[in-house]
Amino acid sequence: MKILSSSQVARKLKRLAIEIYSKHIDDNEIYFAGINQKGQWFALSIAEELQKICSIKINFISVKLNPADPLNKPVHISTDINALQ
């Protein structure tokens, strides 16, 4: 496995943002959910790149769970998931 440089990571994040935009070009808004710290960083990083190339409203949801026991420990979500339906 090869570790990417920061510029390579930046290019990959930009490419992901472009892919997401191309699939949601007609949408008015999009939701990103980040799970725990690294997932939140990843979702925010893609959202930041997406904001540079389009005007789609971006909503962010933070999900926190216990990775050692995700099925039996509480899951905390930063928004009311019933409001998303």
C-alpha positions in Angstrom: 0.0 0.0 0.0 1.3 3.4 -1.0 0.8 6.5 1.3 -0.4 9.5 -0.7 1.2 12.9 -0.4 -1.0 15.9 0.7 -1.2 17.1 -2.9 -2.3 13.7 -4.1 -5.0 13.6 -1.3 -6.1 17.1 -2.4 -6.5 16.0 -6.0 -8.4 12.9 -5.0 -10.8 14.9 -2.9 -11.3 17.4 -5.8 -12.0 14.5 -8.1 -14.6 13.0 -5.7 -16.3 16.4 -5.5 -16.5 16.6 -9.3 -18.0 13.1 -9.4 -20.6 13.9 -6.8 -21.5 17.2 -8.5 -21.9 15.4 -11.9 -24.3 12.9 -10.4 -26.3 15.7 -8.5 -26.0 18.6 -10.9 -29.8 19.1 -10.9 -30.2 18.9 -7.1 -30.7 21.9 -4.9 -29.1 20.4 -1.9 -27.1 17.5 -0.8 -26.4 15.8 2.6 -23.0 14.6 3.8 -22.7 12.4 6.9 -19.4 12.0 8.7 -19.0 9.1 11.0 -16.7 9.8 14.0 -13.6 12.0 13.6 -12.0 10.7 10.5 -15.3 10.4 8.7 -16.3 13.9 9.7 -13.0 15.2 8.3 -13.5 13.3 5.1 -17.1 14.5 4.6 -16.2 18.1 5.4 -13.2 18.0 3.1 -15.3 16.8 0.1 -18.0 19.3 1.0 -15.4 22.1 1.0 -14.2 21.0 -2.5 -17.8 20.8 -3.7 -18.5 24.3 -2.6 -15.6 25.6 -4.8 -17.2 24.2 -8.0 -21.0 24.6 -7.5 -23.8 26.3 -5.6 -25.6 23.3 -4.3 -26.6 23.7 -0.7 -24.6 21.4 1.5 -25.9 20.0 4.7 -23.6 18.2 7.1 -24.7 15.5 9.6 -22.3 14.2 12.3 -22.7 10.6 13.4 -20.9 9.4 16.5 -20.8 5.7 17.5 -18.7 3.3 19.4 -16.6 1.5 16.8 -15.8 -1.3 19.2 -19.5 -2.1 19.7 -21.7 -0.1 17.2 -24.7 -2.3 17.3 -25.1 -2.3 21.1 -23.9 1.2 22.1 -25.9 4.4 21.5 -25.5 6.2 18.2 -25.6 10.0 18.3 -26.7 11.9 15.2 -26.5 15.7 15.0 -29.9 16.1 13.4 -33.4 14.7 13.6 -33.3 11.9 11.1 -37.1 11.9 10.8 -36.9 15.4 9.4 -34.8 14.1 6.5 -37.7 12.0 5.1 
